[in-house]
Amino acid sequence: MLGQKLLPGSRLGEQELATLFGVSRTLVREALSRLAARGMVTVSARRGWFLVEPGTDDIRSAFDARRIIETGLLREVTPDRPANAQAIHSLKVHIAREKAALQGDDASMRSFLLGDFHVCLCASLGYGLLVDTLRDLTARTTLVASRNQSAADAGRSCGQHEGIVNALAEGDGVLAARLMAEHLSEVHTSLDAVGPADPLAHLRQALAPVGPARLPHSASPAAESSAENPFPSRT
């Protein structure tokens, strides 16, 4: 989900997934049930399984939780208790991967790495018990946040990540926490410009009325009349 290969609200067919991964539907159903328990998917008795589409309140709550967790763990870094060299190295390697992805055309990989930075940060600083929680929260927010993310927005996020890591390398957890709060606030605010996904978009386009401008140039007046009124009255 961090890679944005599935849009919010996407249907997850049990049989399709079983065929794709070469496993039984029972195993697929068990995996989907686990994801449902983590808030990643929802299920309807009649309609099946769907990737969660967080509402405004859900997104706000997820960002609030992320802000508390991420700024809290960053504030633990001080000149007297600096992040270890291995943690800083891991984070800088991750930043390098983000930059490489920004130079390519794989938006899914770019999106994944930008979201996974926060999980990597948590793990690198030694908060293993929070990793799964933060991964789920990040997935829920990234699912919507990067749906319409431009390359320029992605580059800005990468730069903000680098600023956070540089502050950590200097042992300035307070600055790192402030930069993280600003980063999360900016991403959250950007969601206001992202409209909800339209599950009927494909049908709307396919069934849009055909105007004269969309008819072939060779169309005769009779054909144009037929196009405008596909169901003529019978006399």
N, C-alpha and C positions, 0 to 999 in steps of 0.2 A: 504493500500500500504506500510505503514511503516513496516508491518509484513512480507513482501515479500511472501505473499501467491499467488500473481499474478506477473508474469514476465513482464518486459517491452514489449510492443507490443501485449499483450494478447487481443484476441477478446472478446468483451462483448456483447453477444447476448441479445437483448431486451426480447425475449420470455423466454429464459432460466432464466434470472434474475427475470422476472415477476412470473414465476412458483416457483422459489426458495424462493422468499419473499412473495408469495401469494398476489401480488398486480397487478394492471392493467399495460399494456404496456405503457399507457399514462403517468402514474406516474413514471415508469422507465425512459421513454424518458425525462421527465422533470428533473429528478435527474441527468441523464447523461449530459443534456444540461448545468446544473449548474456546473458540474465537468469540462466540456469543457471550460466554461467561466473562470474557475480557472486554466486552463492549465493542468489538470490532465488526460483528455482523448481527443482523436481526433475522428472526424467522417468523413466518406467517403460516398457519396451518394449511391454508388453501393456496397460497402463492409461492411458498418456498423460502429460500435463503437469499438475503440481500446484504451487500456491503452497507455498513451504516452511513447515513447521511446526517451528520451532526447539525442540530439546530443552533440558533444564535446563543441561547442560554448554555447549551452543552459546550460550545466553543469557548465562551467566556469563562466557564468553570474550568475547562481544561487549561487555558492560558493562565488563569489564576494559580492553579496547582503547579504548573510548570515554573512559574515565576518564583513561587515559594521554595520549591525544591532546588532549582538551579542557582538562584542567587544565594540561597542558604549554604549550599555546599561550596560555592566560590568564596564566600566570606570566611570560611575556615582556613583559607590560605593566607598566611602572613609571613613577614620576613623571618620570624622565629620558627614558623612551621611552613616552609615553602613546599610547593609541589615537587615531587621527585623528578629527576632528570628523565627517567623513562616515560613518565606521564607527559611531560612537555614534548619529548621526541615523538610519541605516538600521535599527539594532537597536531604537531607540525606536519607529520606524514599525511594525516587526514586532510589538512588544509591544502597540501600539495596535490592530493587526488581531486579535491574540489576544483582547484584551478585548472587542472588538466581536463576535467569534465566540462568546464566552462568554455574551453577552446574547441570542444567537439560538438557534435550535433545530436547527441543522445540526451534528450531532455529528461528521460526517465532516470538515467544514472545520475544526472546532475541533481535532480530532485531528491533522489535517495540519499546521496552523500550530504546534501545540505541538512536534511532532517536527521540523518544518523550522526552528525557531528555532536549533537546534544547527548545522544546515548553514549558515544565514545568518550565525551567529556566526563560523564558520570562514572563510567567504568574505569577510566584512566586515573581518576582521583581516588579510587578505592571504595566507591559506594556501590558494591555489587548487589546489595539487597534492594536498591532503588532502580536498578537498571531496567527490569521488566516493567515496572510502573511507569518510568519515564518513556520507555519505548512505546507503550500503549498510548500515553498522552500525546506524544509527538506524532504518532501515526494519525490520531484523530484530528489534530490541528493541521498537519501538513496535507492531509487528504483534501482539505478545502483551500488552504492558503496558497498552494502552488498550482492550483488548477489553471489559473490564468497568469502565472508568474512569467514575466518576461526575462530575457537573458540579462538585461540591465539590472533588474531586481535581484536576480540570482547572484550577479557579481557583487552587488552591494551587500547581500547577506554574507557572502564569502569574506568580504573585507571586514565586516563586523566580527565574524568568527575569529579572524586573524588578530584583530585588536584585543579580543578577550584572551586569546592564548598569549599574546605578548605581555599583557598585564600579569598573567599568571607566572610567566617566566621571570618577571621582575619581583615576584612575591607580593604583588599588590592585589590581594583578593577583594578589597573594597572597590577598587577601580574596575576589576573584572566583573564584579556583581552589578555595578552601575551600568556598565556597557551591556551586560546581558539583559538587564531590565529594559533598557532602551531598545535593544534589538527585538525582544519579544513584543514590546508595546508597538513597535513599528510594524511588525508582521501582523499582529492582531488588527491594528488599525487598517491595514491594507485590505482586509477582508471585506470592509464596507464597500469597496469598489468591485468586488467579485459577486456577480449575481448568482442566484441558485441555478444549478444545472437543470436544463429542460429535458426531461426524459422523452418528450414527444418531438424533439427537434427534428429527428430524421423523418418522421411522418409528416410534420408540418412542411418541410421542404419538398418531400415527394408529392404531396397532395396539394401544393399551392396552385391557385388558379393560373391557367396559362393565358397570358395576355398576347396581344398582337406582336409585341416586340420579340416574344420567345418562339413565334411560329417560324417554320422554314420560309425562306424568301420565295420559294416556288409554290407556296400554298395558294390555292385558288380561293375566290370569294366564298364558294360553297364550302370549301374545307374550313375556312376561317369561321363561317357561321356554325359549322358542325362543332368546331373546337369550343366556341363560346357556349353552345347549347348541346352538350353531348347526349341529351335525352329529349329529342324533339317530340312534340305532341303528334299523335297519330289521328288522321282524319278518316 
